[in-house]
């Protein structure tokens, strides 16, 4: 907070097209072209004006960097799609790791409170085992074979 004003969130659409163009070093017509191609989707005002967020400006800078390094717009589109997929997979992986940790904790508590029954022991033998090799960038999951 500066001078009593809070900074807008990164998703707040606050920049008009001329400001977004100036911040990214791109021509306003280039921003319109990227919008037509579906690379960026600015918020529209009631009067039809475009408003860009800080995230939009960062995305435009990324597109400019990629095109500046010689990548065509279709290549940029594919790179952005793959980036989005990677982000979604990372988020899902974190959800699954949290779920596995919670399951393991519940199992630990359950086994610590009572003597294991035969059916319970068989169920535990069917649970996946998780091993995180060094570094923890890969995950290996396997099941024990039935006896």
C-alpha positions in Angstrom: 0.0 0.0 0.0 1.4 3.3 -1.0 -0.1 6.8 -0.2 -3.2 5.0 1.1 -3.9 3.1 -2.1 -3.5 -0.7 -2.5 -1.9 -2.0 -5.6 -4.3 -3.7 -7.9 -4.3 -7.5 -8.1 -2.4 -9.1 -11.1 -5.8 -10.1 -12.5 -7.3 -6.6 -12.3 -7.8 -5.2 -15.9 -6.6 -1.7 -15.4 -4.5 -0.8 -18.5 -5.9 0.6 -21.7 -4.5 -0.7 -25.0 -2.1 2.3 -25.4 -0.6 1.8 -21.9 -0.3 -2.0 -22.4 1.4 -1.4 -25.8 3.8 1.0 -24.2 4.6 -1.3 -21.3 5.3 -4.2 -23.6 7.0 -2.3 -26.4 4.5 -3.6 -28.9 2.3 -1.6 -31.3 -1.4 -1.4 -30.3 -2.3 -3.1 -33.7 -0.1 -6.0 -32.7 -2.1 -6.4 -29.5 -5.3 -6.5 -31.5 -3.8 -9.1 -33.8 -2.8 -11.3 -30.9 -6.4 -10.9 -29.6 -7.9 -12.0 -32.9 -5.5 -15.0 -32.9 -6.6 -16.0 -29.4 -3.2 -15.5 -27.8 -4.6 -13.0 -25.4 -8.1 -12.1 -24.2 -8.3 -8.7 -22.6 -11.4 -7.7 -20.7 -13.9 -5.5 -22.6 -15.6 -2.5 -21.1 -19.2 -1.7 -21.6 -18.3 0.6 -24.4 -16.1 -2.1 -26.1 -12.7 -0.8 -25.0 -9.9 -3.3 -24.1 -8.5 -3.4 -20.6 -5.3 -5.4 -19.8 -4.2 -6.8 -16.5 -0.7 -7.1 -15.2 -0.8 -10.8 -16.1 -1.9 -9.9 -19.6 1.1 -7.5 -19.9 3.4 -10.3 -18.7 2.0 -12.7 -21.2 2.4 -10.1 -24.0 6.1 -9.7 -22.9 6.5 -13.5 -23.1 5.0 -13.5 -26.6 7.2 -10.7 -27.7 10.3 -12.6 -26.3 9.3 -15.8 -28.1 8.6 -14.0 -31.4 11.8 -12.0 -31.0 13.8 -15.2 -30.8 12.4 -16.3 -34.1 9.5 -18.5 -33.1 6.4 -18.1 -35.3 3.0 -17.2 -33.9 1.7 -20.8 -34.3 4.8 -22.0 -32.4 4.0 -19.4 -29.7 0.4 -20.6 -29.5 1.6 -24.2 -29.0 4.2 -23.1 -26.4 1.5 -21.2 -24.4 -0.8 -24.3 -24.6 2.0 -26.5 -23.3 2.8 -24.1 -20.5 -0.9 -24.1 -19.5 -0.9 -27.9 -19.5 2.2 -28.1 -17.4 0.7 -25.7 -14.9 -2.4 -27.8 -14.7 -0.5 -31.0 -14.2 1.7 -29.4 -11.5 -1.4 -28.3 -9.6 -3.0 -31.8 -10.0 0.2 -33.4 -8.8 0.3 -31.2 -5.7 -3.4 -32.2 -5.0 -2.6 -35.9 -5.3 0.5 -35.6 -3.1 -1.6 -33.8 -0.4 -4.3 -36.5 -0.7 -1.7 -39.3 -0.4 -0.1 -37.6 2.6 -3.5 -37.3 4.3 -4.3 -40.9 3.5 -1.0 -42.1 4.9 -1.5 -40.0 8.1 -5.0 -41.5 8.5 -3.6 -44.9 8.0 -0.8 -44.3 10.5 -3.3 -43.2 13.1 -5.6 -46.1 12.3 -2.8 -48.7 12.7 -1.6 -47.1 15.9 -4.9 -47.3 17.6 -5.8 -50.9 17.1 -4.4 -54.3 16.3 -4.4 -55.0 12.6 -7.1 -57.4 11.4 -6.4 -59.8 8.6 -8.7 -57.9 6.2 -7.1 -54.6 7.2 -3.6 -56.0 6.6 -4.6 -57.2 3.1 -6.0 -53.7 2.4 -2.8 -52.1 3.5 -0.8 -54.4 1.3 -2.8 -53.2 -1.8 -2.1 -49.5 -1.1 0.4 -47.8 -3.4 3.8 -47.2 -2.1 5.4 -43.9 -2.8 9.1 -43.3 -3.2 10.6 -39.9 -4.1 14.1 -40.3 -5.6 16.7 -37.6 -5.3 15.9 -34.9 -6.4 12.2 -34.8 -5.7 11.3 -33.9 -9.3 10.1 -37.4 -10.2 7.6 -39.6 -8.6 7.6 -43.4 -8.7 4.4 -45.2 -7.7 3.9 -49.0 -7.7 1.6 -51.6 -6.2 2.7 -54.7 -4.3 1.8 -57.9 -6.1 -0.9 -60.0 -4.6 0.3 -62.9 -2.6 
